[in-house]
Amino acid sequence: MLDALCSSHAQKAEEEAAFLLTQLEDPLHRVNCVLSSMMPLRKDAGEFLTMMLPVLEKPEGLPVLIRWQEELLNAFLPLLEQEVDNARRMQRLYPVTARAALPVAVLADRCAREALQVIISAAQKAQRPEAAALLEVLEAYRRSIEVLLDAPYGSIELASLADWDALAGRLAAAARGGR
């Protein structure tokens, strides 16, 4: 059942990203749209994460997290490849390798996993995580992706710190209410 939920959530996120892409023309905005949509820590994922938190915060929840992230990667990698290639053709990005989308997706996945661990750790204490801890994770991976894509400094946006902070607050509140 959890596998089906993870698959359904990833499919819904991919459909929403495809819709958002119809409204964007700038190649960098399109790449950012795909990257932020494939992150499991989107502000619109709060209800899903609140439901999944009791599972994810336990060691036996790791396979569920891995499955969810695999579903997101499978749903978004073709779209990310397409948008990175388009940005390259439009000379907005200059990826260091022709297959840059896969390592970019892996870095985005790792960013989300680290941020989720920060959020879960705080939620287990019914607290919000330190914004500085989330910012450190976000900036390290954002900058790494910019280097891999040879993108202008500050042009890649994985997620907004404000969204992550709001999501973390929602999860902390749910943790307080559930205990």
C-alpha positions in Angstrom: 0.0 0.0 0.0 2.8 2.4 0.8 4.5 1.7 -2.5 1.2 2.6 -4.3 1.0 5.8 -2.3 4.6 6.7 -3.2 4.0 6.0 -6.9 0.7 7.9 -6.9 2.3 10.9 -5.2 5.3 10.9 -7.7 2.9 10.7 -10.6 0.8 13.6 -9.3 3.9 15.7 -8.8 5.1 14.9 -12.4 1.7 15.9 -13.8 1.7 19.1 -11.9 5.2 19.9 -13.2 4.1 19.2 -16.8 1.2 21.7 -16.3 3.5 24.3 -14.8 5.9 23.9 -17.7 3.2 24.9 -20.2 3.3 28.4 -18.5 7.1 28.9 -18.7 9.3 29.9 -21.5 12.7 30.7 -20.0 14.9 27.5 -20.1 16.4 28.2 -16.6 12.9 28.6 -15.1 11.9 25.4 -16.8 14.8 23.5 -15.3 14.1 25.0 -11.9 10.5 24.0 -12.2 11.4 20.4 -12.8 14.0 20.4 -10.0 11.6 21.9 -7.4 8.8 19.7 -8.5 10.8 16.5 -8.1 11.8 17.4 -4.5 9.7 15.4 -2.0 9.8 18.5 0.3 7.4 20.7 -1.6 5.0 22.9 0.3 2.1 21.1 -1.4 3.5 17.7 -0.1 2.7 18.7 3.5 -0.4 16.5 3.8 1.4 13.5 2.3 4.5 14.0 4.5 2.3 14.5 7.6 0.7 11.1 6.8 4.1 9.5 6.1 6.0 11.0 9.1 5.2 8.2 11.5 6.7 5.7 9.0 9.6 7.8 7.8 10.9 8.7 11.3 11.5 5.0 12.1 14.5 3.0 10.9 12.2 0.6 9.1 10.8 3.6 7.2 14.0 3.9 5.2 12.8 1.5 2.4 9.6 3.6 2.1 11.7 6.8 1.7 13.9 5.1 -0.8 10.9 3.8 -2.8 9.3 7.3 -2.8 12.6 8.9 -4.0 13.0 6.2 -6.7 9.5 6.9 -7.9 10.2 10.6 -8.1 13.5 10.0 -10.0 11.8 7.6 -12.4 9.0 10.1 -13.0 11.2 13.2 -13.4 14.5 12.1 -15.0 13.2 12.1 -18.6 11.7 15.5 -18.1 14.9 16.8 -16.5 17.0 15.4 -19.3 14.7 17.2 -21.8 14.8 20.5 -20.0 18.6 20.5 -19.4 19.2 19.7 -23.1 16.8 22.5 -24.1 18.6 24.9 -21.9 22.0 23.7 -23.3 20.7 24.3 -26.9 19.4 27.7 -26.0 22.9 28.4 -24.5 21.6 29.1 -21.0 23.4 26.1 -19.5 26.7 24.6 -20.4 26.7 21.1 -18.7 30.1 19.6 -18.1 28.8 16.3 -19.5 26.2 15.4 -22.0 24.5 13.2 -19.4 24.4 15.8 -16.7 20.7 15.4 -15.9 21.3 12.1 -14.0 23.9 13.4 -11.6 21.8 16.5 -11.2 18.8 14.4 -10.3 20.9 12.4 -7.8 22.2 15.5 -6.2 18.7 16.9 -5.9 17.5 13.6 -4.4 20.4 13.6 -1.9 19.6 17.2 -1.0 16.0 16.3 -0.3 17.1 13.3 1.8 19.4 15.3 4.0 16.8 18.1 4.4 14.2 15.5 5.3 16.5 14.0 7.9 17.0 17.5 9.5 13.2 18.0 9.5 12.4 14.5 10.9 15.1 14.9 13.6 13.4 18.1 14.7 9.9 16.7 14.3 10.8 13.8 16.6 11.4 16.4 19.3 8.2 18.2 18.2 10.3 21.2 17.2 11.0 23.1 14.0 14.5 22.6 12.5 16.9 25.4 12.6 16.5 27.4 9.4 20.3 27.7 9.1 20.6 23.9 9.0 18.1 23.7 6.1 19.8 26.6 4.3 23.2 24.9 4.6 21.8 21.7 3.0 20.0 23.7 0.3 22.9 25.9 -0.6 25.5 23.1 -0.8 23.5 21.1 -3.3 22.2 24.1 -5.2 25.7 25.3 -5.8 26.9 21.8 -6.7 24.2 21.6 -9.3 25.1 25.0 -10.7 28.7 23.9 -11.1 27.7 20.6 -12.8 25.4 22.5 -15.2 27.8 25.4 -15.6 24.8 27.6 -14.7 25.1 31.3 -13.7 25.6 31.7 -9.9 22.3 31.9 -8.1 20.3 30.7 -11.1 19.4 27.2 -9.8 16.5 27.0 -7.3 15.9 23.6 -5.8 13.3 24.9 -3.3 12.6 27.9 -1.2 13.8 28.0 2.3 10.4 29.6 3.3 8.5 26.6 1.8 10.8 24.2 3.7 10.4 26.1 6.9 6.6 26.2 6.6 6.6 22.4 5.8 8.9 21.8 8.8 6.5 23.8 11.0 3.5 21.8 9.8 5.3 18.5 10.5 6.4 19.6 13.9 2.9 20.6 14.8 1.6 17.2 13.5 4.3 15.5 15.7 3.2 17.5 18.7 -0.4 16.6 18.1 0.3 12.9 17.6 2.2 12.5 20.8 
